[in-house]
Amino acid sequence: MTAEVVEDLRVVRVEVSTGVAAALDGMEAAVAALGAQPAAIEDARDALMSAMQALSFDDLCGQRLTRAIDALTGRTETRTEADLLNGPARGGAPDQDAIDALFDD
């Protein structure tokens, strides 16, 4: 029974990630297409950006599903607090000043 549950969780994790990635790709393409359009289109861009932000749950779901799979399969987590500080960043994360600079107008 545990093996079936683990496999189901793995399938859910892959399907959620695939679906979210496809949705985000489509929304990013729409945002890019709207890029320099008249101000009336700004509402559509805002709606797409809100939807993209709402889909960010995928990362949290993936983490929780991985934890559940690990618990069911007996794997122990060996991550330290330092491993978690940069989240899912690859190749290192930008420092906070760089992030803040993105939002400065």
Order of alpha helices (4+ residues) and beta strands (2+ residues): alpha-alpha-alpha-alpha-alpha
